[in-house]
């Protein structure tokens, strides 16, 4: 990672929660959380595909 990228990751980001209170979060923490959410989304999509396949097979008899 370049020096500018490392500085960007260390820089806190000011965010506003849904309830209107401000808080600071580290960009690195956000990257990790986003990766977790993307992995969960991929798993959910795979489950939906499997369910769809089963329903198709059941409907055909």
C-alpha positions in Angstrom: 0.0 0.0 0.0 1.3 3.5 -0.8 1.9 6.1 1.8 -1.2 8.1 0.7 -3.3 5.0 0.9 -2.0 4.2 4.4 -2.7 7.7 5.6 -6.3 7.5 4.1 -6.9 4.2 6.0 -5.7 5.7 9.3 -7.8 8.9 8.9 -11.0 8.7 10.9 -14.1 9.4 8.9 -16.9 11.5 10.5 -20.2 9.8 10.1 -23.7 10.4 11.3 -25.7 7.6 12.8 -29.3 7.1 11.9 -30.3 8.7 15.2 -28.4 11.9 14.4 -25.4 11.5 16.7 -22.0 12.0 15.2 -19.3 9.4 15.7 -15.9 8.7 14.2 -15.0 5.4 12.6 -11.7 4.3 11.1 -11.7 3.6 7.4 -9.9 0.3 8.0 -12.8 -0.8 10.3 -15.3 0.1 7.6 -13.4 -2.0 5.0 -13.5 -5.0 7.2 -17.2 -4.6 7.9 -18.0 -4.1 4.2 -16.1 -7.3 3.4 -18.2 -9.2 6.0 -21.4 -7.8 4.6 -20.4 -8.7 1.1 -19.6 -12.2 2.1 -22.9 -12.6 3.9 -24.7 -11.2 0.8 -22.9 -13.7 -1.4 -24.0 -16.6 0.9 -27.6 -15.3 0.9 -27.6 -15.2 -2.9 -26.2 -18.7 -3.1 -28.9 -19.9 -0.7 -31.6 -18.2 -2.8 -30.3 -19.9 -5.9 -30.4 -23.3 -4.2 -33.9 -22.7 -3.0 -35.0 -21.5 -6.5 -33.5 -24.7 -8.0 -35.3 -26.9 -5.5 -38.6 -25.2 -6.2 -38.2 -25.6 -9.9 -37.5 -29.3 -9.5 -40.5 -29.7 -7.2 -42.8 -27.9 -9.5 -41.8 -30.1 -12.4 -42.6 -33.2 -10.5 
